[in-house]
Structure formats: C-alpha cells, structure tokens
C-alpha cells in the first residue's frame, strides 16, 4: 500500500478525477495524502451533489461547499420524496441560498410540496449561473402545478444560457431567463396544458428548444404570429411527446427553415411533412446507440440530412414498437417518392435495416444511391440480410464494417449475400467497389470477379 500513497499529488489527483463521486468519498478516507489529493479534484469541490438527507451526507455537502469558497461550484440536489421535505427546507436550501452567488450550474429535483421554500432560497442574485434545471415531482396520481416567480434570482442571472423546466404552468417570462439560448421543457403526464409559447416567445436569443413529456394534442390553435418569432431563430428543435405531434403544428412555414428537427413521432403523415422540408441530394444514417459497455440498445436514430449541410431531420424510435399514439407501423421515409429518389448515400446498422424491413415487408429501391455503408452485426445472418437490403441500381461503393470484434464470413455466404442484395438489377457497367473493414473472409470469393472489386 505504501507505494501507492507515495505517488505524487498531481498523479493522484488525475487518477481520482476518473472516479465516481461515491468511490472518491471512500478513497479520501484511506490516509492524509489521499484525502488532500482527493479534495483537489473537481468531483469533490466543484461538482457537489446530494441525494440523501442523512446527517453524514448533509455534513459532507456542507464541507464540500466550504472547501473552496472563492471558486464556482455546480450543485445537484435530488430529494424528490415528500418525506425528505423537512431536511431539504431546514438543512439544504439555506446552504444553496448562501452559496448562490458562486453557483455555476444548479439542478434541483424536489417534491412539489417544497415549491415555496425553493423559490425563497432562489431569491438572490446568481451572477455566475449558466445552467438551471428545476423539477418538481409528486406521488403517482397527484396533480400539481406551480408558477415561477418573476423575480427569481432577483432578476439577475446575466450568464444563464441553459434552462431545464419540468411541470411548470403558463406564466410570464422571469427577467433572469431572457438571455437563455437552450431551453428544455417537460410537460407533466397528468395535465392537459399546452406548451407555453407565451413563455418562450419572450426569449429573443433562443437557439435550441426541446419539448418532451405529456400530450401535445391539447395545444390550442395559436395564431402563427405566436409561433413565428419562436421558430424563426431556432437552430435545433426536439419534439418527444406522447401521442405524437399535432399535424397542424408542423404545417407552419417557419418549420421548414429550422435547420435541425428531431422527433420521436414516425407516423407516415409526420415523416412526410418533415422530409418535405429537405431539398437536393440527401445523406441518410440509421444507427443504434451503444451503451458505455458496448451493448446495443433497442432504440435507433434515422437521420436525413442535405448534402449541403443546411438542414436535417432526425427520427428517434424503438426498433420493435409502433409510433407513439398509433397502431400504424413506423414509416422510414424510404418509400416516399419525393424522398428515396434523392438519397445519394446510406449508412445503416444491419440490425436496424433488418428490423425495418421486417416491419414494412416491402422491397425498397434507391434509384440514385451511390454509396452504402453497412455496419454488420453477428446477430443478423448474411443470408437473411441479403434479401432485405434496398436495391441500388447505380451503386458505386459498398462498405461493410464491424465496430467491435472482427467478424468472419464464409466466401460462399458473402457471394450469396452480394448477389441478391447489390448486384441484382444493377445497371452500372463499372465494377462494384466492396470495402471490408474488420471483416474477414475465409477463402476467395469466386464467380464475382467481373462484377466486384474487393479491398480491405
């Protein structure tokens, strides 16, 4: 153990920066030198969190806030149970109020019964605050709402740019929020409130907007004069609401000029409206996110983007479930005539395409697609995948790659895959360029020399 204790403080500090906060709390108890090195880590004195009202946790919360009193801190308090209210009000909120002037990021998730006490603690200037996230929770089935005080942060948070709110009701915009550029709003699942555009249209600097949570179908038919100022300056809009997006909401002309729109609604009518905003040649990417451990999740993102880089439309959905609020199968957009004839390149996970093809049950033709990048997966056999892939009559390059382990395929299996998948119906006289990355082929691929040029 002595050889580790004798490490230089700088090296210990860099090592401790890689630890989770819980592990760091244990490490600083080993000895005096480790305690000194651990307390110099950002995770100790800058990122201060609290998720329990035990005496030890509150004492540690207090000590960490006091450790570097002249430096900015990031506070995250998650005490969402009603039984934690007394400890929150008596011990935690006074500390938040005391250090509010040096808070850089503030995230609060508390029970709705403490809303008045929270706003009382936030009645102070926050000159260094750049991110503010507020979530009020309630017991299942409990209805609630709250109003943001107009004088929150004493109307003084000049650096505030990112705002995250959950379960707020219609209200006028507090002066402290007027320079926000990134706003995320979560609609309560138990309320039928419309999204508060009367709140957002007072943010002249807004560039990114996210709406998530409960139904948006109850939104009233606001006049376009309300929507236009909000949408005109946006660079990114994300809509992830239950029951999907009201179609009248997307028919506004201002939506067509929003550079990036992301949604979880893949109903045919919604996909067709959003893809009608795109002009010119298109690049399409359909990928499944991977967890930090490398495992594949059951969700995927389908992104259409103009090759000019001006505009993109992204759809997020589950591989094996229909679109929200509908019994219809998800629409990928590949069968929309005004879309598929403009697709020039396609990058797709094999498992995603196989699942999409299984749902639609129809062949797809991409008449102008020149390049296909296929991310292979061991769970999808080549033989089954070959009959599911799109027909690309002018295809120039096929890239097959594996992002994890090296995948090995039999030469005959590869031939039987290429023939129906990419050579059937191909009208281009030049050879098809096949690029293999982390793909190993056992034996020579015979019989395709005249049509395929393979390289690794």
N, C-alpha and C positions, 0 to 999 in steps of 0.2 A: 504493500500500500504506500510505502514511503516514496517510491519513485514517482507515483502519480501526484502526490502532494507537492513534490519539489518542482513540478512543471512551472514555467514562467507564467505570471499572472495573465499576460496577453494571450498566451495559448489556451489557458483555462477559460478565459472569457470567450474566446472564439468558439471553443468547444461547447460551453454552456449555452451559447446563442442557438445551438441546434436542438436543445432540449425543449420538451413541452414544459409548460409552467409547473405542472404538478411534479414532474421529475426534477425540475430546478429547485423547487422547495425542499425536496429531500436531499439534493446534493449539497446545499449550503449548510446542512446540519452536520456534515462529515467532520470538518475541522475549521479552524480560524481562517486559513489561507483560502480554502474553498468558499467560505462564507464571504470573504472580501471580494473574490473574483466573481462569484455569483451575483452579488449586489451591483456589480458594474454592468451587468447585462441589460440590454434594452427590455428583455422579457420580465425583468424584475422591477425596475423603477419606472419604465415608460409605459408598458402595457399592463395596466393594473386592472384586474378582474375580480369579481365577487359573485358567487353563485350559491352561497350558504350564509345563514345568519348565526352560525356557531360563534362562540366567543373567540376561539382561536383564529377563525377566518377573518372576522371583523378586525381583530387586533393586527393581523398581518396586513390587511387592507390599509389600515391607518399608518402602519410603519412604512409601507412602501410608498404611500403618498408623501410622507415627510422626508424620504431619503434624499431627494434632490429638489429642494423647494423652489429653486430658480429655473428648473427645466420644465418643458412642456410634457404633459402626460396624456395617455389615452385610457379612458375609463370605460369599462364594460360591466354593467350590473344586470344580472339576470335573477330576479327574485319575483317570479310570476305567481306564486301561490298566495292565497288570501291569508294563510297562517303566518306568512313572513312579513306582513304589513307593519306590525309593531316594531320589529327590529329595523326594518327599512326606514321608517319615519324617525325613530329615536337615535339610530346609530349611523346609518349610511348617508341619508340625504343631507344632514348637516356637514358631513365631510365633502360631499360633492359641491355643495354651495361654497364652502370655504376655499376650495381649490379651483373654482370655476374659471377664474381669470387666467389660468395657465393650462386649461384643458384643450388639447388639440383635436381629439375625437371623443365623442360621448355617445355611448349606446346604452339605452335603458329599456329593459323588458320587465315590467312590474304589473301587479294586479290593478284592475281599474278602480278599486276602492281607495287607492292612494293617489288619485289624479291631482287633487287639490294640493296635497303635500309636495308632489313632484314639481308642480308649477311654481309653488312658493320657493322651492330650492333653486329653481332656474330663473328666479327674478334677480339677475345680476349680470353685469357685463361679461362678455366672453370674447375678448379681443383676439384670441388665438384659435378659436374653434373653426375647424374646416369641415368636419363631418358630424352630423347629428342624426341619430336614429332613435325613434321612440315607438314603443309597442306596449299597448295595454292589453292584458289578457283577462279572461273571465272563465268561470266554471262552465262546463258544457250546458247549452240551453239557455244561458243567461244573456239577455240583450243589454247592450250598453252603448253609450256614446259619450263624447266629450268635446269641448271646444278649446282650441288653442288660444291662450290669452294673447291679445295683440301686442302686449308689451313684454313678451318673453325675451329673456336675455337683456332686459332694459332697452330693447330696440337697438342693441349694439353687438353685432357679430360680423364685423367687416370682412372676415376671411371665410365665412361659411359658404361653401360651394356644393356640398353633397348633403341631401336631405332624404331621410327614410321615415315614412309615417305609416302607422297601421291603425285602422279603425278610427279615423277622425271624421267629423261631420262637416257640412258646408260651413265655411267661415271666411272672413276676410283674411287677406294675407298679412301676417305679422311683419313689421318693418324689418326685422332681423333676417327675413328669408328672401328679400328682394333680389339679392345678387346670386341666388342659387342657380347652378348650371346643370346639376344632375339630381333629378327628383324621382323617387320611387314611392308609390302609393299602393297599399294593400287594402282592398275592400273587404269588410267583415262578411263572413258567410251567412250571418243571421240577419243581415239588414238588406233592404232593397234600395239603399241610397244610390243615387247616380254619382258618377265620378265628378268631383268638384272642379269643373273647368273655370268657375268663377274665382277659384283659388289660384289656379295655375296661370291664367291669362294675365296675372299681375307680375309674373316673373319675366322680365324682358330679356334676361341673359340665359334663359333655359335652353339647353342643347340636348340633353338626354332625359327621356321620360319613360318610366315603367309603370304599368297598371297591372295588378295581379289580384287574385283572391276571388271574391264572390261574383255574382252575376252582374253583367253589364247590360242585360236586355232591358232593365228597368230605367235605363238612362232616358231622360226626356229628349224630345227632338229640338235641341238647342238650335237657334239660327246660326248660319255659317259665320256671322260676324263674331261669335263667341269662339268657334273652333279655329278660324283662320290665323289669328295672332299667335296661338299656341303652336300650331303645326308649321308655320312658315319658317321659323328659325331653328327647328329641330334638326339634329344630325342623326339621332338614334331614337327609335320608338319601339318598346317591347310591350306586347299585349298578351297576358297569360291569365285569362279569366275563365271561370267556369261557365258552361253553357255557350261558350263561343262569343264571337264579336257580332254586334248588330250590323247587318249589311248596310243600312243607311249611313252608318258611321264611316264606312270606307269609301263611299261614293263621292265624298267631298274632294274637289280638285286639289286641295292642298296636300292630300295624302300622296299624290303622285310625285311630289317633289321632295318628300322626305328621303334622304339618301339611304337610310338603313331601317328596315322594319322587320321585327321578329315577332312571331306569334306561335301559339300552341294550337291554333284552330286550323285544321287541314280539310275542312269541308270543301267540296268542289267549288261552290259559289265564291267562297272567300279566297281560295287559291287562285281562281281565275281573275278576280278583281285585282289582287296584289301583283300577279305576274303581268297584268296588262300595263303596269307602270314601267316595265323594262323595255328598252329598245335596243336594237343592234344585236351583235353576237353575244352569246351567253356562256359562262362557265358554271358548271353545276358540281357541287360537292355534297355527298351524303355520307356522313360519318357517325360512328357511335363513340361517345366519350368513354374514356377508360379511367378507372379508379386509380389512386396512387399505387395500389398493389398490382396493377396491370390487368385486372379482371375487366371484362366488357360489361357495360350496363345495358339495360333493356330499352334505353331511350336513344334516339338518333336526331341529328340535325340535318336538314336538307336546305342547302343554301344556293340560290340563284343569284348570280352577280353579272353585271355588264362587264365586258372586257375593257371598256373604257374606265372602269372603276368608279363611275358616277353613282351607281345605285345598286342595291342588293335587297333581296327578300329572303328571309330565313324562316323555316318552319321547324318547330320542335315538337316531337310526339313520341309516343310509345310504339315499339315495333309491332306489338301484337294486340293493340286495342284500337277501337274506332275513335274518331274525333270527338271532342267533348260535346255533350248535349245532343248527340245524333246517333242514329243506328247505322248511318252510312259508313262505308269503308273509307279510310283516308285517301285523299287524292294527291298523287305525287306531282301532277302537272305535266308529266311526260306525254300524256295522250291529248293535251290541249293543242290544236293545230297551230295556233299562233306562237306557241312556245317551243315545241320539240323541233321545229324546222330551223330554229335559231341557236340550238345547242351546238357548240363547237368542241367543247371538252367536257369530260365527265370523270370525276374522281369519286369512287364509291367503295364502301366495305362490302365484301362478298355476302356477308350475312344480312346486311341491310337490303341489298337488291333481291336476294332470295326470298326474304320475308315480304317485301313489297310485291314481288311477282306472285307469291302465293296468295296474297290478298286480292289482287286485281284479276289474276287468271287470264290476262291478255298479253299478247306479244307487243313489244314496243319497237318502233322504228325511229331511229335518229338519223334523218337523211343527210345532215351536214356535219355530223360529228367526226372530227379528225383524230382525236386522242382520247383514249380511255385508260385511266389508272385504276387498277383493281387491287384492293387490299385483301389479301387472302386470309382465310381462317380455316383451321383444321376441322371445325365442326361442319363445314359445308363441303361435301364431296364434289370433285371436279365434274363427275358425270352428271349430277343433278344440276349443277350450276350452269353448264353449257347450254341447256335448253331454256334457261330462264333469262339469260342476258339479252340486251337490246340488239337489234340488227342495225349495223352501221355500214352501209354500202360503200362509203368513201373513206373508211377508217385508214389512217396512216400509221399510227403508233399504238401499240398495246403494252402497257407497263404492268407487270404482275409483281407485287412485292409483299413481304411479310415484315411487320414492325417489331416482332418479338423473336421467336425462335426461327431457325432455318427450317423451312418446310420442304419435304422431299416428295416428289411425284414420279410415278412411272411414266416412261416415254409414251406408251400407248394411251395412258389416261390423258396426257396432255394433248396428244393428237386428237383424240375423240372429243376433247373439250374445245379446241380451237376450231375444228371443222364446222360444227353446227353453230357455234357462238359467234365467230367473227369472219369466217370465210364463206359461209352460206349466203348467197345473194350479194356478195361483194362485187362492185363494178369497177373498182380502181385497178388498172393493169399493173402498177408497180407492186413490189413485194411488201407484205405487211411486216413492219418492224416490231419485233417482240423483245421487250427488255425484261430480264429477270433479276430481281433484287432480293437476296436472301431466299431464293427459290432454287432448289437443287433438282436436277432431272437425272433419273437413273437410266442411262443408255441414250443412244442417238434417236432423234425424232425423225423417222423415215417416212417418206411419201409426201412431205410438205416442202421439200427444198425449192420447188419452183414458185411457191406462193408466200413463203415465210422466211425472213431473215432474223435469226435469233442471236442475241448477245446478252452478256451478263454485266 
